[in-house]
Amino acid sequence: MNEPRELSSVFAAFLKTRKRQRRVDRAREAWMAVAGDDLTTHTRVRSLLRGVLTIEVDSPPLCHRLAGFEKDQLLLAIKAKPGGGEVSDLKFRHGAFTE
């Protein structure tokens, strides 16, 4: 069973989580603006940790293309968008979309 906690610590944890989620949401919006409709239908933003935006891609060939040939260009474009300034790197990984 959970130990009782001070309300101030619970509230602080809540605010920290909300702030983190807002950063991820802004990075997601920057990705969607840069990627366009074609890529956003095949990709999902999964996380933003220590500046690394992890994007899940639904096909191995597309994942390879993005990571190997388009990453630098996409990263520069994201950094230029509102909310993209917190992104310092992109990581693409193949995976099935599960929501």
N, C-alpha and C positions, 0 to 999 in steps of 0.2 A: 504494500500500500504506500502511497505517496506521503512524504513528510509534509507538514504544514510549512508554507513559505510566506515571507512578508509580501504584502501586496505590491510594494515598490519594486521588488525583484521580479515579480511576475510581469508587471507593467513594463519594466525596462527590457525584459526578454521579448515581450510583444512588440515594442517599438523597434528593437533591433531586427526582428524578423520582418516587419513591415518595410523597413528601410532597405533591407536586402532584396525583398520582393520587388520594390519599386525600381531598383537598379536593374534587375533581371528584365522587368517589363520594358524599361526604356531601351535596353540592349536588344530585346526581341523586336521592338518597333523599328529600331535602326536596321536590324537584319532584314526585316520584311520590306523596308523601303529600298534597300540596296539590292536584295535578291530578286525582287519582282515576282510576278505571279507564277512564272514557270518554275523557279526554284522553291518558292514557298510551298508549293503543293507537294514537293518531294523532300522537304526538310522540316525539322522542328528544333527550336532552341530548347536545350535541356538544362543548361546551367551556366552560371557566371561565377567562377571561383578564382580569386586572386588575379582578376583581369582576363582570364581565359574563358572565352565564350565557346561552349561545347555545342555543336550542332549535329543532330542525328540525321542521317541521310538514308533514304529508303532503297538505294541500289548501290552495289559495290562499284560499278563503273563511274557513276556520278560522284560518289565519295572520293574515288581516286582522282577524278578530274578536278574537283574543287580543292582538294588538299595539295595536289601536285602542280596545278597550273594556274588556278585562279585565286588562291588564298591571299597573296600579297595585295592584289588589286581590290579584293573584297574587304580586306582589313583596312586599307586606306580609305575606302568609301564609307565604311562604318564609322571610323573615327571622325569623319567630317559631318556626320549626322548628329542631331541632338540626342543625347543619351549614349552615344557611341564612344565618347571620350574615355570611358572607364574600361573599354576593351583594349587589351594590349596584345592579344593573340587569339587566333581561331584554331579550334580543334574539331575536325570532322570525324565522325565514326558511323559505321554502318549499323543499322538497327531497324527493327520493325517498330512501327508506331503503335504504342499502347497508351491509351489515355485513361 
